[in-house]
């Protein structure tokens, strides 16, 4: 994937490689280990940190927001909560 969200098949070796790269980027952005996404029932999750299911739900909901202004507003809200 490119930063704009478009798929770039030239740089991807396989769908599994692309998935691993994307999970790594998400984990880095959330400051959690990639293993969080591979655990079951919270296994591998950082104590007190977000569960993989919470991360997935947040990303899925964000992806459904069609209006760029609303996405920006949503991101601002999440960032405000993160500073508390």
C-alpha positions in Angstrom: 0.0 0.0 0.0 1.1 3.5 -0.5 0.7 6.3 2.1 -2.4 7.5 0.3 -4.1 4.2 0.8 -3.8 3.0 -2.8 -2.5 -0.4 -3.5 1.0 -0.6 -5.0 1.6 -4.1 -6.4 5.1 -3.3 -7.7 6.7 -3.2 -4.3 4.8 -6.0 -2.7 6.3 -9.5 -2.8 3.1 -11.3 -1.8 -0.1 -10.6 0.1 1.4 -12.1 3.2 4.4 -9.7 3.0 2.1 -6.8 2.5 0.0 -7.8 5.5 3.1 -8.2 7.7 4.4 -4.8 6.6 1.0 -3.2 7.3 0.6 -4.8 10.7 4.1 -3.6 11.5 3.2 0.0 10.6 0.0 -0.2 12.6 1.9 -1.6 15.6 4.5 1.1 15.4 1.8 3.8 15.2 0.1 2.4 18.3 3.4 1.7 20.1 2.4 -1.9 20.7 4.2 -5.2 19.7 3.1 -6.8 16.4 2.4 -9.9 18.5 -0.6 -8.2 19.9 -2.4 -8.9 16.6 -1.6 -12.6 16.7 -2.7 -13.4 20.2 -6.1 -14.8 21.2 -8.2 -13.4 24.0 -5.7 -10.7 24.8 -2.6 -13.0 24.7 0.4 -11.0 23.7 -1.4 -7.7 24.4 0.4 -5.0 26.3 -1.0 -4.7 29.9 -3.3 -1.7 30.0 -2.8 -1.2 26.2 -5.4 -1.6 23.5 -6.5 -5.1 22.6 -6.1 -6.2 19.0 -9.9 -6.3 18.7 -10.2 -2.7 19.8 -7.6 -1.6 17.3 -9.4 -3.5 14.5 -12.8 -2.1 15.5 -11.4 1.5 15.5 -9.7 1.0 12.1 -12.7 -0.5 10.6 -15.0 2.3 11.8 -12.5 4.9 10.6 -12.3 3.3 7.2 -16.1 3.6 6.9 -16.1 7.4 7.3 -16.5 8.7 3.7 -16.2 12.4 4.4 -12.5 13.6 4.7 -13.6 16.4 7.0 -15.3 13.9 9.3 -12.2 11.6 9.3 -10.1 14.6 10.2 -12.4 15.4 13.1 -12.4 11.8 14.3 -8.7 11.7 14.3 -8.5 15.0 16.3 -10.9 13.5 18.9 -8.8 10.3 19.2 -5.6 12.4 19.5 -7.2 14.6 22.2 -8.1 11.5 24.2 -4.6 10.1 23.8 -3.1 13.3 25.4 -5.1 12.9 28.6 
